[in-house]
């Protein structure tokens, strides 16, 4: 069953990543690799830091807790706690959005220290436009945790389809009229579309929304407590990207965009194959850990590590050897010229060196989360 789920997720994720590839090539073709795209990617990363912190922390810690809740309180109790989590996390996200709105100049100054005058003002405006993404990311994280605990992986694997369709529609038909600010509005609508595709699947799994707001809920408190190390881990990964872009903001125009495009290509392997494996294995690990079956945890982990190594070692070699032609095929058209290709391919070579370690880390952290 797990293997079947992995293949289903891989197929859907491949489709989503293909659409994501079209999205990135359209951004490159429409906006090139220069000041505007550098500013957009910095603003998106600043907003994305908050959205990733919330959605990853909640979905990751929620799955093992939901396994515990279902064992003790049944399906009805599980749904009640999911509703409570959705309402609490939406309230917390609203506070974060208000704070980030007022602190956006400081955040941009920290994430792109060399942006000045016009570029700095644009980055601040783009970040403010993108902040509504934070409101929906927590709800998406809670629903993702619920669906995966139910072993329903279809909608969570398919969220990339509406997300990318929104971007592609904007880039094909509206980008000339609305420009880079319109692109950030499209990013917000794309996130909302991810939530909309999850709702029908959640209803099929028995979920019904009810307003529950109980800050004394022991399981919600446990999720928030367990989220602290996850927040730290996600923050460190995202801060690494922000540090890269902050340093690149003082280099030649297009440096931030080159890092972004290279990271997207490197992340293709992680996003398609490794994420499929860890997504399916995580609920299995949580169930085995909840039943105190440490041997089952070890066997499942070993199975996952072997699969990951079989995929990532050849992929690393391929990315290093074929970096330049890969970037040429992927992006070199329109405003994306030979210089941008050279910069992106060099960044890709060095990003790919860490691919195996990044993949194994994704699995091993989930082993620890499953053990709470």
RODO-2510 file (C-alpha; in nm, 4 decimals, decimal comma):
residues 372
     n   res          X          Y          Z
     1     x     0,0000     0,0000     0,0000
     2     x     0,2852     0,2360     0,0882
     3     x     0,4642     0,1609    -0,2402
     4     x     0,1440     0,2230    -0,4365
     5     x     0,0991     0,5557    -0,2568
     6     x     0,4603     0,6524    -0,3333
     7     x     0,4049     0,5920    -0,7059
     8     x     0,0777     0,7880    -0,7052
     9     x     0,2489     1,0818    -0,5326
    10     x     0,5472     1,0640    -0,7706
    11     x     0,3158     1,0746    -1,0752
    12     x     0,1167     1,3698    -0,9389
    13     x     0,4291     1,5486    -0,8200
    14     x     0,5985     1,4988    -1,1569
    15     x     0,2958     1,6611    -1,3182
    16     x     0,3056     1,9467    -1,0650
    17     x     0,6811     1,9921    -1,1079
    18     x     0,6433     1,9946    -1,4869
    19     x     0,3896     2,2755    -1,4504
    20     x     0,6250     2,4421    -1,2009
    21     x     0,9023     2,4162    -1,4586
    22     x     0,6751     2,5885    -1,7145
    23     x     0,5977     2,8535    -1,4499
    24     x     0,9682     2,9230    -1,3879
    25     x     1,0525     2,9331    -1,7593
    26     x     0,7655     3,1774    -1,8185
    27     x     0,8874     3,4006    -1,5319
    28     x     1,2377     3,3870    -1,6821
    29     x     1,1056     3,4614    -2,0326
    30     x     0,8654     3,7399    -1,9276
    31     x     1,0802     3,9125    -1,6641
    32     x     1,4335     3,7843    -1,7361
    33     x     1,7037     3,7735    -1,4678
    34     x     1,7503     4,1265    -1,3364
    35     x     1,6412     4,3882    -1,0842
    36     x     1,2661     4,3145    -1,0891
    37     x     1,3009     3,9352    -1,0549
    38     x     1,5682     3,9771    -0,7847
    39     x     1,3251     4,1990    -0,5914
    40     x     1,0314     3,9600    -0,6425
    41     x     1,2275     3,6544    -0,5245
    42     x     1,3535     3,8385    -0,2133
    43     x     0,9996     3,9541    -0,1222
    44     x     0,8621     3,6050    -0,1884
    45     x     1,1366     3,4485     0,0276
    46     x     1,0641     3,6923     0,3118
    47     x     0,6923     3,6040     0,3013
    48     x     0,7718     3,2377     0,2363
    49     x     0,9784     3,2208     0,5543
    50     x     0,6602     3,2775     0,7569
    51     x     0,4404     3,0479     0,5440
    52     x     0,6944     2,7627     0,5516
    53     x     0,7478     2,7998     0,9247
    54     x     0,3763     2,7683     0,9936
    55     x     0,2666     2,5056     0,7380
    56     x     0,5688     2,2743     0,7779
    57     x     0,5744     2,2929     1,1565
    58     x     0,2014     2,2202     1,1867
    59     x     0,1716     1,9440     0,9248
    60     x     0,4882     1,7694     1,0488
    61     x     0,4041     1,7620     1,4199
    62     x     0,0294     1,7121     1,3715
    63     x     0,0497     1,3664     1,2103
    64     x     0,1955     1,1743     1,5079
    65     x    -0,0354     1,3614     1,7494
    66     x    -0,3424     1,2771     1,5373
    67     x    -0,2416     0,9083     1,5457
    68     x    -0,2381     0,9353     1,9261
    69     x    -0,5733     1,1196     1,9360
    70     x    -0,7461     0,8643     1,7111
    71     x    -0,6192     0,5768     1,9279
    72     x    -0,7657     0,7408     2,2406
    73     x    -1,0703     0,9399     2,1227
    74     x    -1,1627     0,7925     1,7847
    75     x    -1,2380     0,9689     1,4559
    76     x    -1,4862     1,2168     1,6036
    77     x    -1,2345     1,3412     1,8610
    78     x    -0,9685     1,3651     1,5924
    79     x    -1,1874     1,5911     1,3747
    80     x    -1,2697     1,8125     1,6736
    81     x    -0,8985     1,8674     1,7456
    82     x    -0,8330     1,9432     1,3764
    83     x    -1,1018     2,2151     1,3863
    84     x    -0,9476     2,3598     1,7003
    85     x    -0,6039     2,3640     1,5363
    86     x    -0,7384     2,5382     1,2225
    87     x    -0,9021     2,8159     1,4267
    88     x    -0,6066     2,8716     1,6601
    89     x    -0,3497     2,8723     1,3809
    90     x    -0,5594     3,1163     1,1734
    91     x    -0,5733     3,3533     1,4723
    92     x    -0,1955     3,3261     1,5275
    93     x    -0,1339     3,3808     1,1535
    94     x    -0,3483     3,6965     1,1595
    95     x    -0,1306     3,8414     1,4381
    96     x     0,1849     3,7525     1,2400
    97     x     0,0493     3,9220     0,9253
    98     x    -0,0224     4,2462     1,1149
    99     x     0,3253     4,2440     1,2730
   100     x     0,4961     4,1628     0,9416
   101     x     0,3063     4,4454     0,7669
   102     x     0,4551     4,7060     1,0013
   103     x     0,7978     4,5384     1,0172
   104     x     0,8276     4,4761     0,6405
   105     x     1,0912     4,7517     0,5814
   106     x     1,3096     4,5997     0,8552
   107     x     1,2588     4,2451     0,7204
   108     x     1,3571     4,3515     0,3673
   109     x     1,6588     4,5396     0,5032
   110     x     1,7709     4,2185     0,6771
   111     x     1,7065     3,9922     0,3780
   112     x     1,8530     4,2208     0,1094
   113     x     2,0905     4,4627     0,2796
   114     x     2,2152     4,6191    -0,0473
   115     x     1,8743     4,7064    -0,1928
   116     x     1,8408     5,0838    -0,2197
   117     x     1,5732     5,3472    -0,2932
   118     x     1,3451     5,2267    -0,5760
   119     x     1,4360     4,8569    -0,5445
   120     x     1,3976     4,8637    -0,1641
   121     x     1,0539     5,0321    -0,1872
   122     x     0,9406     4,7795    -0,4478
   123     x     1,0529     4,4880    -0,2281
   124     x     0,8585     4,6270     0,0713
   125     x     0,5428     4,6731    -0,1403
   126     x     0,5711     4,3239    -0,2879
   127     x     0,6112     4,1698     0,0567
   128     x     0,2997     4,3505     0,1846
   129     x     0,1016     4,2250    -0,1175
   130     x     0,2178     3,8683    -0,0456
   131     x     0,1388     3,8592     0,3286
   132     x    -0,2155     3,7076     0,2937
   133     x    -0,0373     3,3827     0,1981
   134     x     0,0520     3,3452     0,5663
   135     x    -0,3176     3,3320     0,6668
   136     x    -0,3905     3,0316     0,4473
   137     x    -0,0658     2,8377     0,4946
   138     x    -0,1499     2,7350     0,8541
   139     x    -0,4929     2,6021     0,7512
   140     x    -0,3299     2,4120     0,4631
   141     x    -0,0777     2,2646     0,7100
   142     x    -0,3520     2,1458     0,9476
   143     x    -0,5598     1,9899     0,6666
   144     x    -0,2474     1,8273     0,5180
   145     x    -0,1733     1,6660     0,8552
   146     x    -0,5310     1,5376     0,8812
   147     x    -0,5418     1,3975     0,5264
   148     x    -0,2037     1,2260     0,5514
   149     x    -0,2942     1,0738     0,8881
   150     x    -0,5953     0,9281     0,7035
   151     x    -0,3543     0,7890     0,4378
   152     x    -0,5214     1,0153     0,1799
   153     x    -0,2324     1,1471    -0,0274
   154     x    -0,4087     1,2330    -0,3538
   155     x    -0,5146     1,5942    -0,2889
   156     x    -0,1994     1,6823    -0,0943
   157     x     0,0066     1,5543    -0,3883
   158     x    -0,2119     1,7423    -0,6387
   159     x    -0,1964     2,0873    -0,4728
   160     x     0,0765     2,1897    -0,7169
   161     x    -0,1662     2,1732    -1,0117
   162     x    -0,3992     2,4638    -0,9232
   163     x    -0,1023     2,6520    -0,7725
   164     x     0,0902     2,6433    -1,0999
   165     x    -0,2165     2,6931    -1,3218
   166     x    -0,2826     3,0280    -1,1500
   167     x     0,0749     3,1409    -1,2141
   168     x     0,0763     3,0177    -1,5760
   169     x    -0,2566     3,1856    -1,6545
   170     x    -0,1269     3,5158    -1,5167
   171     x     0,2075     3,4917    -1,6993
   172     x     0,0459     3,4074    -2,0340
   173     x    -0,2411     3,6554    -2,0320
   174     x    -0,1967     3,9243    -1,7649
   175     x     0,1762     3,9729    -1,6942
   176     x     0,2271     4,2412    -1,9636
   177     x    -0,0519     4,4543    -1,8161
   178     x     0,0036     4,4060    -1,4409
   179     x     0,3807     4,3468    -1,4223
   180     x     0,5767     4,2247    -1,1192
   181     x     0,3173     4,3416    -0,8621
   182     x     0,0541     4,1388    -1,0432
   183     x     0,2860     3,8377    -1,0188
   184     x     0,2820     3,8659    -0,6383
   185     x    -0,0995     3,8877    -0,6391
   186     x    -0,0985     3,5699    -0,8500
   187     x     0,1246     3,4072    -0,5862
   188     x    -0,1394     3,4793    -0,3185
   189     x    -0,4247     3,3429    -0,5338
   190     x    -0,2112     3,0341    -0,6080
   191     x    -0,1802     2,9562    -0,2348
   192     x    -0,5576     2,9984    -0,1831
   193     x    -0,6160     2,7495    -0,4688
   194     x    -0,4129     2,4879    -0,2751
   195     x    -0,6579     2,5113     0,0131
   196     x    -0,9602     2,4869    -0,2180
   197     x    -0,8412     2,1568    -0,3680
   198     x    -0,7981     2,0011    -0,0208
   199     x    -1,1473     2,0773     0,1064
   200     x    -1,3429     1,8176    -0,1028
   201     x    -1,0972     1,5393    -0,0078
   202     x    -1,1185     1,6369     0,3605
   203     x    -1,4994     1,6182     0,3433
   204     x    -1,4770     1,2698     0,1867
   205     x    -1,2575     1,1684     0,4810
   206     x    -1,5371     1,2762     0,7191
   207     x    -1,4139     1,6239     0,8084
   208     x    -1,6769     1,8887     0,8813
   209     x    -1,5818     2,2387     0,9895
   210     x    -1,6990     2,3565     1,3319
   211     x    -1,5894     2,6597     1,5292
   212     x    -1,3849     2,5225     1,8198
   213     x    -1,1400     2,7499     1,9998
   214     x    -0,9851     2,5892     2,3066
   215     x    -0,6395     2,7130     2,4032
   216     x    -0,6317     2,4608     2,6897
   217     x    -0,6535     2,1615     2,4501
   218     x    -0,3693     1,9320     2,5660
   219     x    -0,3070     1,7928     2,2175
   220     x    -0,2883     2,1361     2,0556
   221     x    -0,0471     2,2458     2,3274
   222     x     0,1567     1,9337     2,2569
   223     x     0,1645     2,0156     1,8834
   224     x     0,2780     2,3712     1,9563
   225     x     0,5426     2,2439     2,2002
   226     x     0,6722     1,9885     1,9486
   227     x     0,6646     2,2576     1,6777
   228     x     0,9449     2,4523     1,8450
   229     x     1,2343     2,2329     1,7198
   230     x     1,0595     2,1991     1,3818
   231     x     1,0339     2,5783     1,3600
   232     x     1,4044     2,6020     1,4392
   233     x     1,4890     2,3448     1,1705
   234     x     1,2710     2,5065     0,9034
   235     x     1,3967     2,8523     1,0013
   236     x     1,7602     2,7445     0,9666
   237     x     1,6980     2,6008     0,6183
   238     x     1,5091     2,9103     0,5030
   239     x     1,7621     3,1425     0,6645
   240     x     2,0358     2,9667     0,4658
   241     x     1,8525     3,0643     0,1473
   242     x     1,8004     3,4195     0,2758
   243     x     2,1705     3,4508     0,3671
   244     x     2,2589     3,3380     0,0117
   245     x     2,0293     3,6021    -0,1352
   246     x     2,1432     3,8738     0,1067
   247     x     2,5047     3,8168     0,0020
   248     x     2,4006     3,7989    -0,3642
   249     x     2,2128     4,1312    -0,3348
   250     x     2,5532     4,3036    -0,3333
   251     x     2,6727     4,1247    -0,6474
   252     x     2,5931     4,1802    -1,0152
   253     x     2,2227     4,2109    -1,1072
   254     x     2,0681     3,8703    -1,1694
   255     x     2,2700     3,6894    -0,8995
   256     x     1,9664     3,6316    -0,6755
   257     x     1,7632     3,5054    -0,9716
   258     x     2,0462     3,2671    -1,0727
   259     x     2,0495     3,1194    -0,7211
   260     x     1,6706     3,0859    -0,7281
   261     x     1,6587     2,9063    -1,0643
   262     x     1,9481     2,6743    -0,9663
   263     x     1,7800     2,5913    -0,6359
   264     x     1,4558     2,5096    -0,8202
   265     x     1,6356     2,2569    -1,0451
   266     x     1,8139     2,0975    -0,7485
   267     x     1,4870     2,0887    -0,5558
   268     x     1,3187     1,9020    -0,8416
   269     x     1,4735     1,5730    -0,7215
   270     x     1,3850     1,6451    -0,3582
   271     x     1,0352     1,7621    -0,4464
   272     x     0,9399     1,4747    -0,6762
   273     x     1,1035     1,1580    -0,5483
   274     x     1,2308     1,2182    -0,1951
   275     x     0,9204     1,4041    -0,0757
   276     x     0,7009     1,1234    -0,2119
   277     x     0,8943     0,8680    -0,0071
   278     x     0,8987     1,0724     0,3150
   279     x     0,5309     1,1737     0,2792
   280     x     0,4126     0,8122     0,2633
   281     x     0,6592     0,6746     0,5175
   282     x     0,5911     0,9402     0,7845
   283     x     0,2372     0,8244     0,8851
   284     x     0,3657     0,4631     0,8873
   285     x     0,6546     0,5637     1,1158
   286     x     0,4110     0,7524     1,3417
   287     x     0,1792     0,4525     1,3698
   288     x     0,4653     0,2138     1,4510
   289     x     0,6089     0,4570     1,7065
   290     x     0,2669     0,5072     1,8654
   291     x     0,2420     0,1268     1,9039
   292     x     0,5932     0,1164     2,0622
   293     x     0,7136    -0,0982     1,7715
   294     x     1,0735     0,0285     1,7462
   295     x     1,1715    -0,2609     1,5187
   296     x     0,8979    -0,1507     1,2773
   297     x     1,0328     0,2068     1,2900
   298     x     1,3857     0,0822     1,2126
   299     x     1,2729    -0,1369     0,9225
   300     x     1,0630     0,1419     0,7689
   301     x     1,3507     0,3886     0,8058
   302     x     1,5990     0,1468     0,6445
   303     x     1,3612     0,0926     0,3525
   304     x     1,3347     0,4694     0,3033
   305     x     1,7106     0,5349     0,3236
   306     x     1,7849     0,2695     0,0593
   307     x     1,5237     0,4140    -0,1789
   308     x     1,6584     0,7659    -0,1324
   309     x     2,0217     0,6646    -0,1981
   310     x     1,9204     0,4796    -0,5162
   311     x     1,7671     0,8030    -0,6468
   312     x     1,9943     1,0817    -0,5197
   313     x     2,3455     0,9460    -0,5891
   314     x     2,2927     0,9117    -0,9685
   315     x     2,0967     1,2413    -0,9685
   316     x     2,3874     1,4275    -0,8042
   317     x     2,6358     1,2991    -1,0626
   318     x     2,3973     1,3902    -1,3461
   319     x     2,3395     1,7455    -1,2198
   320     x     2,7132     1,8118    -1,1798
   321     x     2,8120     1,6719    -1,5213
   322     x     2,5176     1,8150    -1,7171
   323     x     2,4562     2,1442    -1,5314
   324     x     2,5043     2,3767    -1,8305
   325     x     2,2916     2,1866    -2,0865
   326     x     2,0198     2,1328    -1,8228
   327     x     1,9976     2,5087    -1,7572
   328     x     2,0090     2,5847    -2,1321
   329     x     1,7175     2,3508    -2,2011
   330     x     1,5224     2,4653    -1,8953
   331     x     1,5566     2,8426    -1,9088
   332     x     1,7607     2,9912    -2,1966
   333     x     1,4962     3,1745    -2,3978
   334     x     1,3433     3,5218    -2,4147
   335     x     1,5067     3,7552    -2,1601
   336     x     1,7155     3,4712    -2,0112
   337     x     2,0506     3,4942    -2,1965
   338     x     2,3832     3,3033    -2,2080
   339     x     2,5250     3,5004    -1,9126
   340     x     2,2271     3,4039    -1,6960
   341     x     2,2769     3,0404    -1,8055
   342     x     2,6424     3,0471    -1,7003
   343     x     2,5609     3,1978    -1,3578
   344     x     2,2733     2,9546    -1,2941
   345     x     2,4669     2,6419    -1,4028
   346     x     2,7601     2,7287    -1,1741
   347     x     2,5227     2,7721    -0,8800
   348     x     2,3501     2,4417    -0,9690
   349     x     2,6794     2,2466    -0,9522
   350     x     2,7437     2,3571    -0,5953
   351     x     2,3821     2,3154    -0,4806
   352     x     2,3761     1,9565    -0,6125
   353     x     2,6759     1,8534    -0,3972
   354     x     2,4458     1,8614    -0,0914
   355     x     2,1581     1,6688    -0,2540
   356     x     2,2193     1,3296    -0,0864
   357     x     2,2611     1,4839     0,2596
   358     x     1,9499     1,7014     0,2182
   359     x     1,7439     1,3986     0,1126
   360     x     1,8575     1,1742     0,3989
   361     x     1,8000     1,4592     0,6450
   362     x     1,4368     1,4921     0,5280
   363     x     1,3737     1,1280     0,6195
   364     x     1,5711     1,1142     0,9452
   365     x     1,4033     1,4244     1,0891
   366     x     1,0671     1,2557     1,0303
   367     x     1,1867     0,9515     1,2226
   368     x     1,2473     1,1780     1,5215
   369     x     0,9144     1,3594     1,4760
   370     x     0,7301     1,0256     1,4652
   371     x     0,8879     0,9422     1,8030
   372     x     0,7785     1,2889     1,9232
***
